[in-house]
């Protein structure tokens, strides 16, 4: 079976990129198709036999600022030819599902979430300075397009029940849940827990990093922030003396931050929240907003604490509640093991084989 992988854009590192590397382990000969590719910021993609880009690769600023071309990105994916493949797996939270495949090619879509800026986070994106100005004139047209593209995959897979519900709500499609893989070993030992709390995130508006900064400014507790993004400059200006920004870090450094933190802070509503599972894999609890996919991984009172409103008072209360409890790192690690890479690969391989057999029986 000849397989191709498709991803929205290859220019960063995060949970979706871990999914792609796990799929590469399953299908090492599969090329990776994408709208744009930045080899400097996506060195992880060098393992693929080919990274095939669209015409957008040559457009000004497109490799780093794809949001400048919301009307062109779907055309970029429609321009690819998959006639030589039996199976195409798209991994997407945006336009990659727009690919066109012939009837004899099976298209499985591993959906990270329906396009955020068009559906679940529409208001947040439209009110974001600069970006909202670009998106607003195109919003209704892009929604209609996205609904059309959403009908192209033969089957949907969702990274969480939360995303499964969104696919049903926005796209009117059924989806099967396969949780994404966690890349950090759950067998790491815990020692010398430090006094800092941790945020691991892209620094963009919908991640609600500002909320965490306000709380830790108030509490005067140490907060370490790992990650970069277009909000970094503004967030640094808000941060008090107990807040430290570490930028992008390599994997061993990230593991070290996880192992020694008091807890991971997640102010945002996540599609799944792979960083929560990564922290738990290192034996550390999570303080998280109660909505979204994180609630599917974290067990309240045992592997973390939830807060119910994205307000300073609500998160601040959760931090104080956290500090009054003790936590069992072995129990926390055990919960994380339910999301390891091998489980993801086994479930994905089994599902692909079942879908392929069903699909081929039609011909």
N, C-alpha and C positions, 0 to 999 in steps of 0.2 A: 504494500500500500504506500503510495507516494503522498507525503504530507507537506503542507506549507503552514507556517504560523504568520499571523498578522497582528500588529499592535499599532495603536494610534500614533505614537511618536517615540522615538528612541533618543532621549536627551536628558534622562535623569535616572535616579536610583530610588526604589521604594518597594512596596509590597507587590505591585503588579510585575515588577521586573523579576522578583523571586519566582513568581508563577511561570514566567517565560523560561527561566533557567531550569525549572523542574520539568517543563514540557520539552526542553532541549534534551534533558537526560533520557526522556522517553522516546524522542524522535530526533536523534543526533544529526541526521542527514537533512532535516527540514530547514529550508531557508526562512529568513524572517523578513517579511514585507512591512514597510512603514511609510508614513507620509514624509518624515524628515528624520535624519540621523546625525547626531553630533558625537563623533568618536571621542572627543576630549571629556565630555561630561557623562558618557555612557560606555566606559571601557568594558563593562560586563558583557557587552554585546559581541565582543571579539571572538567568543567561543562559537558563534554561529558560522556555518560554512559560507553563508552569504547574507548580507543585509542589503535588501533591495529597496531603494527609495523612489519616491514619485517625482514629478516635475517640480514640486514645491521645494525640493532640496536646493534648487538654484535661485529661488526668490529671495529678495533682501530680507534679512532678519528672521526668516521663517524657522530656522533651526532652533531659535531660542524664544521666539515670540509668535507662536502659531495662531494666537488669538487675533492677530492682525488680518487673518484670511479665513474667517469662519465660513464664507460662502464658497471657497475654493477647495477646502480640505475634503469634502465628500467626493468632489470630482477627481481628486488625487487617488482616492481608493477605487473609484469606478474605473480608473484607467489601467489597473493591473489585470493581467491575463492569468487565470488559474486553470485554464483548460487542460493543462498537463498533469493536474493533481487529482487524486482520489478523495482526499480529505483536506479541508482547510479549517483551522481552529483560529478564530479571532479572539483576542483578549482586548477588551475595550471598555472605556467609560465615555466614549464619544463617537467618532466617525468610522472606525474600522469595520463596523458591522455593515457599512454601505457597500462593501465589495460585491461584485456580481459574479456568480458562479453558474456553470452550465448544469443542466438537470442531473447529469451523471456524477457530479461532484458534491459530496456531503459537506455542508457548512455548519459547524458547531460554534456557537458564540458563548465564550466564557465571559459573562457580563460582570464588570466591577460595580457598575451602577448605570441606570439610564442617564443620559448626558446631563451632568449636574447643572450647567448654566441655563439649560432649557426647562428643567423640571423641578427636582427637589430643592435646588438652591438658586432658583431663578431670581428671587428678590435680592439675595446677597450679592450675586454677580452684577445685577443691573444697577445697584447702588454703590458698587465699588468705584472709587475715583479713577478716571481714565478708562478702565476696561468697560464700564457700563456704557460710556459714550459710544464705544465701538459696537457694542452688541445690540443696544436698544432698537435701532432702525431695522435690524434683521431678525428680531426675536420671533415674530409670528411666522415668518417665512421659514426660518430654521426649524421651528417646531413641526411644521407640516412636513418638511423634508425628513426630519428625524423619525417621525411616525412611519413614513414610507420605507425608510432604510431598515427600520426595526422589524419589518415583515420578511426580510431577505434570508436571515439564518433559518436553517432547517430545524434546529433545536437550540434552546437556551439553557445554559448552566449559570447558576448564580453563586456568588461568593458567600452569601448569607441568607437567612430567612428575611431579613430586612430588605435586601436587594430583590429577592424573589417577589416580595409584596409590591415593590416599586415597579418591577417589570409587568406584573399583572395590572397594576393601577394605570400606568402610563402607556404601555405598549399592547395591553390586552393579550399577552402571551403567557403561557405556562413555562415554568423553569424548574429545573432540578438543582438542589443545593449540593455543592461540593466545596467545603471550606478550603481556603488557600493554605499553602504550606508555610511552616515556620522554619527559618533557616538557622536558628541558634540551638545548640545542643541543650537539652533539658537536664543533662547530667553534670552541669557545672557546679562547683562547690561555692558556698556562700561564706564570706569572711569579711571582717572589718567593715560593717555597714557604716557609711558615712552619714553626715547630717543633712545632705542636700536632697531635694526632690528633683524630678527629671521630667522634661518634655522632649519628645523625639517627634519631629514633624516638619513638613514643609511650612515655611512662614508665609502663608497666604491667608486671606481674610476669613474664609469659612472655617478655618481650623481653630478660631477663637483663642489664639495665643494671648491676645490682649487681656482677656479675662484672667488667665493664670498669672500674668504679670501684675495686675492690679491686686489680686489676692495676696501674692507673696510680698509685694511692696507693703501692704497693710500689716501682714503678720511678721514682717522683717525676718523671714526664713530664707535659707539659701535655695535657689532654683537654678538648675543648669538647663539650658536650652540647646539642643542639638538639631541642626538643620539650617537650610537657607531658603530664601524666597523673596518675592518682590516686596513683602511687607517688612523686611529686616530693618531697614533704616528707621522707619517709623516706630517699630517695636523697641529698638535700642534707645530711642529718645524717651520712651515711656518708662523704661526699666530703672529701678533704684539700685543701690549699691549691693544688694544681696542677690541680684540677678546676673548670671554669667552666660554669654553666648559663645558657643564652641564651634559654630559653623558645621560644615560637612566633615564627618570623621570616617576613618576606615573601620572595617568590621571589628578587628580586635579592640579598638578604642571604644566602639559602641557597646560591645559586650561588657567591657570594664565599667562603663557608666551604668549599665543596667544592673550589674552584680552588686554595686556598692551604694545604690540610691536607697533612700527611704521608701519611695513609691514613685510610680509613673503617674503623671497628671495628664488627663485627656479631657479638655474642656469642650470638645467638639462632638457632633453627632457623626459617627463613622459608619461607612458602608459595612465594614467588618472590624477593623481595628487591629491589624496584624502587630502593631507595636505593643499592644496590650499583651498579646500572647508571647511575644519576644521577652517582655519584662517578666512575665510569669515563668517562662522557661528558665530564667535565671533566678527564680525563687522569690521575686519581688512582687508585692501587691500593686493594685491599680486603683486610682481614684478617678472615676469616670462619670461623665454625663450619662444619665440612665437611658436615653433614647439611642436607637441605632444598633449596629451589629455587635458592638462591644458587649452588650448585655447578653449575647449568646455565648460568649467565651468566659466572662468573669462571673464568679459565684459570689453574690452579695454576702458580706460578713466572713467569708472564708478565703477568697482570693482577691478581694478588693471591696471598695465602698462606692456606692453610686450617689450622685446628687441630682435632684429632679428639675432644677431650673438653672439656666445659664446666666446666673447672676452672681455678683461678688458674695453676697450673704450665703447663698446656697453652697457654693464651692468652699468658702471659708469654713462653714460649719462642718463640711465633710472632712476637711484637713484636720480640724480639731478633734473630730470623732476618730479619725485614723490614729492620731497620736495617743489616744487613750486605750488602744487595743494592742494585743500581741498577735503575731502572725506566724503560721507554720509554713516555712519555706518548702518542706517536702510535699505537703499537700498542694501548695501552689504549683510546684513543678509538675506534679502528677496531672493536674488539670491541663497544663500546657501540652502534655504529651499526646493529647487527643487530636492535636493539629500538626503533627510532625510531617516532614516531607514524604516519608514512606507511605503514610496513610493516604496523602493526596495522590501520589503516583499510582498506588494500587486502585483507588477508586476511579481515577481518571482513565487509566488503562482499561479497566473493566467496562466502564461506560462507553468508551470509544468502540470497543469490540462489539458490544451489544448493539449500539446504534448503527455501526457499519453493517452488521449482519442483517438488521431490519431494513436498512436503506437498500442494500444490494438485492434483497428479495423482491423489490418492486420492479426490477428490470428483467 
